[in-house]
Amino acid sequence: MNEKEFIEELKLLNISITKEMLENLSIYYDYLIEWNDKINLTSITKKEDVYLKHFYDSLTLIKAIDLNKEINVCDIGTGAGFPGLVLKIVFPNINMTLVDSTRKRTIFLQQLIDKLKINNCNVVTSRAEDFIKDNREKYDLITCRAVSKLNIISELCVPGVKVNGYFVPMKANIEEELKNIDILKKLNSEIEKIITFNLPKEESIRNLIIIKKTDKTNGIYPREYNKILKS
């Protein structure tokens, strides 16, 4: 996906991207490739692939949630900033928190944010369960992309969502994962809708799982990560 194709596909998502946003994404790409020589940020390095599989893919979250208003958003396991930093660049009105457990990645993100002079975008180095324990019922939206199985990542993220807020994991194939999601009831949450679509050009499958939080989550959640795996 070249830049022209990127712009045209975003129009189909009702996203009108500015010249400044495009310039920031271009800087993002160059910085990503520069740092990728130092630390492993992504195996996808060809520019056309980054624009499709990272930038465009991140922005498809707009299919599930209205990002045109001021909301508090958290991206758990953000890695190189996907989807969180891409969302923040294109939707500057949102307040974004990027969480990752790897210090080298968060250093990359913070330096990139400083370089782009982006405001209201916090970077936190922490394991998901530790961060959420200190930030319960805080966010209007928590998202993640290709992070762990649905039952595991739901327990790690839903406790951080406000009542009537949303957790929207972005995933590829989910058929098997949907067979084991009893944890959602215990977290006082439920799947409201699943949006399934294909990425342009390559046609790979994508799913946005819209999980609504209906009541406060019991304080025992999230459990320690090893306990979640054992159960």
Steps between C-alpha positions, in 0.01 A plus 500: 500500500662822386413837652240582236325166553524555875319834472230353276435205732476734799230695319296180496535496879381863508842613613623824348874508558694828495836578348650535848372157602647345185834669572495363855430150374786532253733601785357211702588254224857632462556493877354150525743368240793683659428351841417159361871460426568539874210310656236264365192718453342338195566236236302714254735759354402564136332841486191381313454219753541730802236736363259212445569258785589751772368849420178418315429193712530707819255757370230242427406530867279787382262231370422412862537819704445870434849647538401852401425608857715556806529164675760329718655210310760243604694267270626195690804319360549780250840380374614751239184707549240299312219588516533766772750749361354483148157573647637795696664650191181483293259575787687761709189565712535171690708467816727201443697276734742252346600205719774248430714284725820540295706804593677527164165528323368768733821700456446483123141617541583785735774631275270480197222681686747773599621523142145542371411740785186306587306604812281290730673174413653320797741208474518248785744213548304235688351155484131521414372347825710737713392807307131412504502431876604863550260636236168330559182631331697788347470477121214554258674260262777245533630331189779269394610342176600133471578471873444159664184288489163665549423351842843602634516852359139567605583433865805724474314791336131510596562602865656823367190596301236736641148364550324533162841534335651260249783257456564440129775249418609491136560147376527277196335156529297464821279193454688285752544783749127569511439150638666589832384842618306422821727750674304788344200435726724502807642833385147644461541546129353359181563488128274760343609442142776352285598686184672278245663632184798452270800724459516664156729351237612185685151409633620361834224470760460743790261506797407781737344348812287767668476411870286725719554527874162491675605531866809536718743210494571301815824616662656153473549566127737510329678213669874445467587400146625153599173432683303600192700258287455214748124543507 
